[in-house]
Amino acid sequence: METPNQSASEVTRPVQPEPGPDVTVTVDGVEKIVHRGSYVVADFKSLVGVDAARELDEVVNGQLKPLDDNVRIAIKGHEKFVSHVRTGGSS
């Protein structure tokens, strides 16, 4: 199922992707096509259209796993992510 928002050919590839095909991930309920590989979370957010000001969590076994913007994640296909407004901070 393709969406009119962005085609796979418009997606920026990571600098050194792992070998393999393009895969589908779900971000905020919307399927996105990305290249299988390793990404820094901040770069992955940009790639899939998540605003840099939002936090990104991965859904793992029904639980939300917060992802720090500076860590590296491996995308293998069928991962699910949810973005949300950052919590915490100083007052």
TIVO-2410 file (N, C-alpha, C; in nm, 3 decimals):
# residues 91
REC num residu      c1      c2      c3 atome chaine
REC   1      M   0.084  -0.117   0.000     N      A
REC   1      M   0.000   0.000   0.000    CA      A
REC   1      M   0.089   0.124   0.000     C      A
REC   2      E   0.082   0.205  -0.105     N      A
REC   2      E   0.166   0.323  -0.115    CA      A
REC   2      E   0.087   0.445  -0.073     C      A
REC   3      T   0.156   0.541  -0.015     N      A
REC   3      T   0.093   0.666   0.022    CA      A
REC   3      T   0.149   0.776  -0.068     C      A
REC   4      P   0.071   0.881  -0.093     N      A
REC   4      P   0.118   0.987  -0.182    CA      A
REC   4      P   0.223   1.077  -0.117     C      A
REC   5      N   0.248   1.063   0.012     N      A
REC   5      N   0.338   1.152   0.084    CA      A
REC   5      N   0.482   1.143   0.036     C      A
REC   6      Q   0.538   1.023   0.029     N      A
REC   6      Q   0.680   1.010  -0.003    CA      A
REC   6      Q   0.706   0.871  -0.059     C      A
REC   7      S   0.773   0.868  -0.172     N      A
REC   7      S   0.804   0.738  -0.231    CA      A
REC   7      S   0.938   0.690  -0.179     C      A
REC   8      A   0.964   0.563  -0.194     N      A
REC   8      A   1.089   0.504  -0.147    CA      A
REC   8      A   1.208   0.568  -0.216     C      A
REC   9      S   1.192   0.612  -0.339     N      A
REC   9      S   1.304   0.672  -0.411    CA      A
REC   9      S   1.341   0.809  -0.357     C      A
REC  10      E   1.250   0.876  -0.283     N      A
REC  10      E   1.278   1.006  -0.225    CA      A
REC  10      E   1.343   0.996  -0.088     C      A
REC  11      V   1.347   0.879  -0.031     N      A
REC  11      V   1.400   0.860   0.103    CA      A
REC  11      V   1.552   0.867   0.100     C      A
REC  12      T   1.610   0.945   0.192     N      A
REC  12      T   1.755   0.955   0.201    CA      A
REC  12      T   1.809   0.829   0.266     C      A
REC  13      R   1.911   0.771   0.208     N      A
REC  13      R   1.971   0.648   0.260    CA      A
REC  13      R   2.072   0.681   0.369     C      A
REC  14      P   2.089   0.592   0.468     N      A
REC  14      P   2.194   0.614   0.566    CA      A
REC  14      P   2.331   0.606   0.497     C      A
REC  15      V   2.432   0.665   0.557     N      A
REC  15      V   2.563   0.671   0.495    CA      A
REC  15      V   2.617   0.532   0.465     C      A
REC  16      Q   2.613   0.440   0.561     N      A
REC  16      Q   2.661   0.303   0.540    CA      A
REC  16      Q   2.553   0.203   0.581     C      A
REC  17      P   2.450   0.184   0.497     N      A
REC  17      P   2.342   0.092   0.534    CA      A
REC  17      P   2.390  -0.053   0.531     C      A
REC  18      E   2.327  -0.135   0.613     N      A
REC  18      E   2.352  -0.278   0.607    CA      A
REC  18      E   2.293  -0.329   0.477     C      A
REC  19      P   2.348  -0.435   0.421     N      A
REC  19      P   2.291  -0.488   0.297    CA      A
REC  19      P   2.150  -0.540   0.321     C      A
REC  20      G   2.065  -0.526   0.225     N      A
REC  20      G   1.930  -0.579   0.236    CA      A
REC  20      G   1.831  -0.490   0.166     C      A
REC  21      P   1.708  -0.536   0.159     N      A
REC  21      P   1.604  -0.464   0.086    CA      A
REC  21      P   1.543  -0.350   0.167     C      A
REC  22      D   1.462  -0.273   0.098     N      A
REC  22      D   1.381  -0.175   0.169    CA      A
REC  22      D   1.278  -0.251   0.251     C      A
REC  23      V   1.243  -0.198   0.367     N      A
REC  23      V   1.149  -0.264   0.456    CA      A
REC  23      V   1.042  -0.165   0.502     C      A
REC  24      T   0.937  -0.218   0.558     N      A
REC  24      T   0.827  -0.136   0.608    CA      A
REC  24      T   0.834  -0.125   0.759     C      A
REC  25      V   0.822  -0.002   0.809     N      A
REC  25      V   0.808   0.023   0.952    CA      A
REC  25      V   0.680   0.105   0.968     C      A
REC  26      T   0.625   0.106   1.088     N      A
REC  26      T   0.505   0.184   1.116    CA      A
REC  26      T   0.540   0.293   1.215     C      A
REC  27      V   0.508   0.418   1.179     N      A
REC  27      V   0.535   0.532   1.265    CA      A
REC  27      V   0.404   0.608   1.284     C      A
REC  28      D   0.358   0.614   1.408     N      A
REC  28      D   0.231   0.681   1.440    CA      A
REC  28      D   0.117   0.627   1.356     C      A
REC  29      G   0.117   0.495   1.335     N      A
REC  29      G   0.008   0.430   1.263    CA      A
REC  29      G   0.018   0.437   1.112     C      A
REC  30      V   0.125   0.498   1.060     N      A
REC  30      V   0.143   0.513   0.915    CA      A
REC  30      V   0.262   0.429   0.870     C      A
REC  31      E   0.241   0.347   0.768     N      A
REC  31      E   0.351   0.265   0.716    CA      A
REC  31      E   0.447   0.352   0.637     C      A
REC  32      K   0.577   0.330   0.660     N      A
REC  32      K   0.683   0.401   0.590    CA      A
REC  32      K   0.779   0.298   0.533     C      A
REC  33      I   0.835   0.326   0.415     N      A
REC  33      I   0.934   0.239   0.353    CA      A
REC  33      I   1.072   0.300   0.378     C      A
REC  34      V   1.160   0.223   0.440     N      A
REC  34      V   1.297   0.268   0.466    CA      A
REC  34      V   1.393   0.156   0.428     C      A
REC  35      H   1.519   0.191   0.416     N      A
REC  35      H   1.619   0.090   0.385    CA      A
REC  35      H   1.660   0.019   0.514     C      A
REC  36      R   1.665  -0.112   0.510     N      A
REC  36      R   1.710  -0.190   0.624    CA      A
REC  36      R   1.849  -0.143   0.663     C      A
REC  37      G   1.875  -0.127   0.793     N      A
REC  37      G   2.008  -0.083   0.835    CA      A
REC  37      G   2.010  -0.021   0.972     C      A
REC  38      S   2.118   0.045   1.001     N      A
REC  38      S   2.143   0.106   1.131    CA      A
REC  38      S   2.131   0.257   1.118     C      A
REC  39      Y   2.057   0.318   1.211     N      A
REC  39      Y   2.033   0.462   1.207    CA      A
REC  39      Y   2.053   0.522   1.346     C      A
REC  40      V   2.104   0.644   1.352     N      A
REC  40      V   2.096   0.723   1.475    CA      A
REC  40      V   1.951   0.768   1.484     C      A
REC  41      V   1.891   0.761   1.603     N      A
REC  41      V   1.748   0.789   1.619    CA      A
REC  41      V   1.711   0.925   1.561     C      A
REC  42      A   1.790   1.029   1.586     N      A
REC  42      A   1.758   1.163   1.534    CA      A
REC  42      A   1.750   1.161   1.381     C      A
REC  43      D   1.840   1.089   1.316     N      A
REC  43      D   1.838   1.079   1.170    CA      A
REC  43      D   1.717   0.998   1.122     C      A
REC  44      F   1.685   0.892   1.195     N      A
REC  44      F   1.570   0.808   1.160    CA      A
REC  44      F   1.441   0.890   1.170     C      A
REC  45      K   1.429   0.971   1.275     N      A
REC  45      K   1.310   1.056   1.292    CA      A
REC  45      K   1.294   1.148   1.172     C      A
REC  46      S   1.402   1.209   1.129     N      A
REC  46      S   1.397   1.297   1.013    CA      A
REC  46      S   1.355   1.220   0.888     C      A
REC  47      L   1.411   1.102   0.871     N      A
REC  47      L   1.382   1.018   0.755    CA      A
REC  47      L   1.234   0.982   0.744     C      A
REC  48      V   1.170   0.953   0.859     N      A
REC  48      V   1.030   0.909   0.857    CA      A
REC  48      V   0.931   1.021   0.887     C      A
REC  49      G   0.981   1.146   0.895     N      A
REC  49      G   0.891   1.260   0.909    CA      A
REC  49      G   0.845   1.293   1.049     C      A
REC  50      V   0.924   1.253   1.150     N      A
REC  50      V   0.890   1.288   1.288    CA      A
REC  50      V   0.967   1.415   1.325     C      A
REC  51      D   0.897   1.515   1.376     N      A
REC  51      D   0.960   1.641   1.415    CA      A
REC  51      D   1.069   1.616   1.519     C      A
REC  52      A   1.181   1.686   1.504     N      A
REC  52      A   1.295   1.669   1.595    CA      A
REC  52      A   1.260   1.703   1.739     C      A
REC  53      A   1.158   1.786   1.761     N      A
REC  53      A   1.119   1.825   1.896    CA      A
REC  53      A   1.040   1.715   1.969     C      A
REC  54      R   0.995   1.614   1.896     N      A
REC  54      R   0.916   1.506   1.957    CA      A
REC  54      R   1.006   1.391   1.999     C      A
REC  55      E   0.961   1.315   2.097     N      A
REC  55      E   1.030   1.193   2.138    CA      A
REC  55      E   0.978   1.077   2.054     C      A
REC  56      L   1.061   0.975   2.038     N      A
REC  56      L   1.021   0.856   1.963    CA      A
REC  56      L   1.036   0.734   2.053     C      A
REC  57      D   0.932   0.654   2.060     N      A
REC  57      D   0.934   0.529   2.135    CA      A
REC  57      D   0.914   0.414   2.037     C      A
REC  58      E   0.978   0.300   2.065     N      A
REC  58      E   0.953   0.180   1.987    CA      A
REC  58      E   0.858   0.092   2.066     C      A
REC  59      V   0.762   0.032   1.996     N      A
REC  59      V   0.668  -0.061   2.060    CA      A
REC  59      V   0.730  -0.200   2.052     C      A
REC  60      V   0.766  -0.255   2.171     N      A
REC  60      V   0.829  -0.386   2.179    CA      A
REC  60      V   0.746  -0.472   2.273     C      A
REC  61      N   0.689  -0.580   2.219     N      A
REC  61      N   0.603  -0.669   2.298    CA      A
REC  61      N   0.493  -0.593   2.371     C      A
REC  62      G   0.433  -0.496   2.302     N      A
REC  62      G   0.323  -0.420   2.359    CA      A
REC  62      G   0.365  -0.311   2.456     C      A
REC  63      Q   0.493  -0.296   2.481     N      A
REC  63      Q   0.544  -0.195   2.573    CA      A
REC  63      Q   0.618  -0.086   2.496     C      A
REC  64      L   0.609   0.037   2.545     N      A
REC  64      L   0.682   0.147   2.483    CA      A
REC  64      L   0.824   0.153   2.535     C      A
REC  65      K   0.921   0.155   2.444     N      A
REC  65      K   1.062   0.164   2.479    CA      A
REC  65      K   1.113   0.300   2.431     C      A
REC  66      P   1.140   0.394   2.525     N      A
REC  66      P   1.188   0.526   2.483    CA      A
REC  66      P   1.322   0.516   2.412     C      A
REC  67      L   1.340   0.596   2.307     N      A
REC  67      L   1.464   0.596   2.230    CA      A
REC  67      L   1.530   0.733   2.242     C      A
REC  68      D   1.654   0.734   2.289     N      A
REC  68      D   1.732   0.857   2.297    CA      A
REC  68      D   1.772   0.898   2.156     C      A
REC  69      D   1.767   1.027   2.126     N      A
REC  69      D   1.800   1.076   1.992    CA      A
REC  69      D   1.941   1.042   1.947     C      A
REC  70      N   2.032   1.017   2.041     N      A
REC  70      N   2.173   0.995   2.008    CA      A
REC  70      N   2.214   0.849   1.996     C      A
REC  71      V   2.123   0.756   2.025     N      A
REC  71      V   2.158   0.614   2.016    CA      A
REC  71      V   2.132   0.562   1.875     C      A
REC  72      R   2.190   0.450   1.844     N      A
REC  72      R   2.176   0.387   1.713    CA      A
REC  72      R   2.075   0.272   1.726     C      A
REC  73      I   1.986   0.261   1.629     N      A
REC  73      I   1.890   0.151   1.625    CA      A
REC  73      I   1.908   0.074   1.495     C      A
REC  74      A   1.876  -0.056   1.501     N      A
REC  74      A   1.883  -0.142   1.383    CA      A
REC  74      A   1.741  -0.163   1.331     C      A
REC  75      I   1.721  -0.132   1.205     N      A
REC  75      I   1.591  -0.151   1.141    CA      A
REC  75      I   1.599  -0.275   1.054     C      A
REC  76      K   1.513  -0.372   1.087     N      A
REC  76      K   1.509  -0.498   1.014    CA      A
REC  76      K   1.379  -0.516   0.938     C      A
REC  77      G   1.278  -0.435   0.973     N      A
REC  77      G   1.147  -0.444   0.909    CA      A
REC  77      G   1.039  -0.480   1.010     C      A
REC  78      H   0.923  -0.420   0.994     N      A
REC  78      H   0.804  -0.443   1.076    CA      A
REC  78      H   0.812  -0.382   1.215     C      A
REC  79      E   0.913  -0.297   1.242     N      A
REC  79      E   0.917  -0.228   1.371    CA      A
REC  79      E   0.803  -0.126   1.377     C      A
REC  80      K   0.757  -0.098   1.499     N      A
REC  80      K   0.651   0.000   1.520    CA      A
REC  80      K   0.701   0.107   1.615     C      A
REC  81      F   0.673   0.232   1.579     N      A
REC  81      F   0.719   0.346   1.657    CA      A
REC  81      F   0.602   0.442   1.682     C      A
REC  82      V   0.612   0.513   1.794     N      A
REC  82      V   0.513   0.613   1.831    CA      A
REC  82      V   0.589   0.739   1.873     C      A
REC  83      S   0.549   0.854   1.818     N      A
REC  83      S   0.611   0.979   1.860    CA      A
REC  83      S   0.515   1.052   1.953     C      A
REC  84      H   0.571   1.138   2.038     N      A
REC  84      H   0.489   1.216   2.131    CA      A
REC  84      H   0.568   1.337   2.178     C      A
REC  85      V   0.495   1.432   2.237     N      A
REC  85      V   0.557   1.553   2.290    CA      A
REC  85      V   0.652   1.512   2.402     C      A
REC  86      R   0.768   1.577   2.407     N      A
REC  86      R   0.865   1.547   2.512    CA      A
REC  86      R   0.805   1.575   2.648     C      A
REC  87      T   0.837   1.488   2.744     N      A
REC  87      T   0.789   1.507   2.881    CA      A
REC  87      T   0.907   1.545   2.969     C      A
REC  88      G   0.876   1.591   3.090     N      A
REC  88      G   0.983   1.630   3.181    CA      A
REC  88      G   1.029   1.771   3.151     C      A
REC  89      G   1.155   1.798   3.186     N      A
REC  89      G   1.209   1.931   3.164    CA      A
REC  89      G   1.202   2.013   3.290     C      A
REC  90      S   1.261   2.130   3.286     N      A
REC  90      S   1.263   2.213   3.405    CA      A
REC  90      S   1.151   2.314   3.403     C      A
REC  91      S   1.120   2.366   3.520     N      A
REC  91      S   1.011   2.464   3.526    CA      A
REC  91      S   1.062   2.599   3.568     C      A
***
